[in-house]
Protein backbone atom coordinates (compact mmCIF):
# COMPACT_ATOMS: atom_id res chain seq x y z
CA UNK A 1 0.00 0.00 0.00
CA UNK A 2 1.06 3.56 -0.64
CA UNK A 3 0.25 6.38 1.76
CA UNK A 4 -0.68 9.63 0.01
CA UNK A 5 -0.99 12.46 2.53
CA UNK A 6 -3.00 15.32 1.05
CA UNK A 7 -3.89 18.86 2.00
CA UNK A 8 -5.35 21.84 0.21
CA UNK A 9 -2.40 23.85 1.55
CA UNK A 10 0.54 22.04 -0.08
CA UNK A 11 1.68 19.32 -2.46
CA UNK A 12 0.93 15.67 -1.65
CA UNK A 13 3.45 13.62 0.32
CA UNK A 14 3.65 10.00 -0.87
CA UNK A 15 5.28 7.25 1.20
CA UNK A 16 5.60 3.51 0.91
CA UNK A 17 3.58 1.58 3.48
CA UNK A 18 6.37 0.98 6.05
CA UNK A 19 7.38 4.66 6.09
CA UNK A 20 3.80 5.95 6.15
CA UNK A 21 2.91 3.61 9.01
CA UNK A 22 6.05 4.68 10.88
CA UNK A 23 5.08 8.36 10.56
CA UNK A 24 1.56 7.65 11.80
CA UNK A 25 2.87 5.63 14.73
CA UNK A 26 5.27 8.42 15.67
CA UNK A 27 2.42 10.93 15.82
CA UNK A 28 0.35 8.57 17.95
CA UNK A 29 -2.03 7.43 15.24
CA UNK A 30 -2.98 3.88 14.41
CA UNK A 31 -1.90 3.04 10.86
CA UNK A 32 -5.00 2.74 8.72
CA UNK A 33 -6.09 2.89 5.09
CA UNK A 34 -7.61 6.33 5.61
CA UNK A 35 -7.65 9.07 8.16
CA UNK A 36 -7.17 12.71 9.01
CA UNK A 37 -4.82 14.85 11.04
CA UNK A 38 -6.84 17.88 12.04
CA UNK A 39 -5.42 21.37 12.35
CA UNK A 40 -5.79 21.10 16.13
CA UNK A 41 -3.72 17.89 16.17
CA UNK A 42 -0.89 19.22 14.00
CA UNK A 43 1.25 21.01 16.63
CA UNK A 44 1.48 17.82 18.70
CA UNK A 45 2.16 15.72 15.59
CA UNK A 46 4.97 18.04 14.47
CA UNK A 47 6.47 18.05 17.98
CA UNK A 48 6.36 14.25 18.12
CA UNK A 49 8.12 13.91 14.77
CA UNK A 50 10.79 16.46 15.69
CA UNK A 51 11.38 14.72 19.04
CA UNK A 52 11.77 11.35 17.29
CA UNK A 53 14.28 12.86 14.86
CA UNK A 54 16.34 14.34 17.70
CA UNK A 55 16.24 11.08 19.64
CA UNK A 56 17.55 9.11 16.66
CA UNK A 57 20.18 11.51 15.30
CA UNK A 58 23.64 10.08 15.62
CA UNK A 59 22.29 6.56 15.50
CA UNK A 60 21.83 4.22 12.57
CA UNK A 61 18.27 5.49 12.05
CA UNK A 62 19.37 9.04 11.22
CA UNK A 63 17.51 8.70 7.91
CA UNK A 64 14.31 9.44 9.80
CA UNK A 65 14.94 13.15 9.25
CA UNK A 66 14.96 12.68 5.47
CA UNK A 67 11.71 10.69 5.56
CA UNK A 68 9.92 12.92 8.08
CA UNK A 69 10.82 16.39 6.81
CA UNK A 70 8.39 16.41 3.86
CA UNK A 71 5.60 15.27 6.19
CA UNK A 72 6.53 17.91 8.78
CA UNK A 73 6.55 20.52 6.01
CA UNK A 74 3.07 19.42 4.88
CA UNK A 75 1.75 19.51 8.45
CA UNK A 76 3.29 22.94 9.13
CA UNK A 77 1.95 24.54 5.96
CA UNK A 78 -1.45 22.96 6.49
CA UNK A 79 -1.62 24.22 10.09
CA UNK A 80 -0.76 27.75 8.94
CA UNK A 81 -3.46 27.59 6.27
CA UNK A 82 -6.01 26.02 8.60
CA UNK A 83 -6.38 22.91 6.42
CA UNK A 84 -6.53 19.28 7.57
CA UNK A 85 -4.21 16.59 6.20
CA UNK A 86 -5.96 13.46 4.97
CA UNK A 87 -4.97 10.13 3.50
CA UNK A 88 -6.84 7.38 1.73
CA UNK A 89 -9.80 9.55 0.78
C-alpha positions as CSV (number, residue, x, y, z in Angstrom):
1,X,0.0,0.0,0.0
2,X,1.1,3.6,-0.6
3,X,0.3,6.4,1.8
4,X,-0.7,9.6,0.0
5,X,-1.0,12.5,2.5
6,X,-3.0,15.3,1.0
7,X,-3.9,18.9,2.0
8,X,-5.3,21.8,0.2
9,X,-2.4,23.9,1.6
10,X,0.5,22.0,-0.1
11,X,1.7,19.3,-2.5
12,X,0.9,15.7,-1.6
13,X,3.5,13.6,0.3
14,X,3.7,10.0,-0.9
15,X,5.3,7.2,1.2
16,X,5.6,3.5,0.9
17,X,3.6,1.6,3.5
18,X,6.4,1.0,6.0
19,X,7.4,4.7,6.1
20,X,3.8,5.9,6.2
21,X,2.9,3.6,9.0
22,X,6.0,4.7,10.9
23,X,5.1,8.4,10.6
24,X,1.6,7.6,11.8
25,X,2.9,5.6,14.7
26,X,5.3,8.4,15.7
27,X,2.4,10.9,15.8
28,X,0.3,8.6,18.0
29,X,-2.0,7.4,15.2
30,X,-3.0,3.9,14.4
31,X,-1.9,3.0,10.9
32,X,-5.0,2.7,8.7
33,X,-6.1,2.9,5.1
34,X,-7.6,6.3,5.6
35,X,-7.6,9.1,8.2
36,X,-7.2,12.7,9.0
37,X,-4.8,14.9,11.0
38,X,-6.8,17.9,12.0
39,X,-5.4,21.4,12.3
40,X,-5.8,21.1,16.1
41,X,-3.7,17.9,16.2
42,X,-0.9,19.2,14.0
43,X,1.3,21.0,16.6
44,X,1.5,17.8,18.7
45,X,2.2,15.7,15.6
46,X,5.0,18.0,14.5
47,X,6.5,18.1,18.0
48,X,6.4,14.2,18.1
49,X,8.1,13.9,14.8
50,X,10.8,16.5,15.7
51,X,11.4,14.7,19.0
52,X,11.8,11.4,17.3
53,X,14.3,12.9,14.9
54,X,16.3,14.3,17.7
55,X,16.2,11.1,19.6
56,X,17.5,9.1,16.7
57,X,20.2,11.5,15.3
58,X,23.6,10.1,15.6
59,X,22.3,6.6,15.5
60,X,21.8,4.2,12.6
61,X,18.3,5.5,12.1
62,X,19.4,9.0,11.2
63,X,17.5,8.7,7.9
64,X,14.3,9.4,9.8
65,X,14.9,13.2,9.3
66,X,15.0,12.7,5.5
67,X,11.7,10.7,5.6
68,X,9.9,12.9,8.1
69,X,10.8,16.4,6.8
70,X,8.4,16.4,3.9
71,X,5.6,15.3,6.2
72,X,6.5,17.9,8.8
73,X,6.5,20.5,6.0
74,X,3.1,19.4,4.9
75,X,1.8,19.5,8.5
76,X,3.3,22.9,9.1
77,X,1.9,24.5,6.0
78,X,-1.5,23.0,6.5
79,X,-1.6,24.2,10.1
80,X,-0.8,27.8,8.9
81,X,-3.5,27.6,6.3
82,X,-6.0,26.0,8.6
83,X,-6.4,22.9,6.4
84,X,-6.5,19.3,7.6
85,X,-4.2,16.6,6.2
86,X,-6.0,13.5,5.0
87,X,-5.0,10.1,3.5
88,X,-6.8,7.4,1.7
89,X,-9.8,9.5,0.8
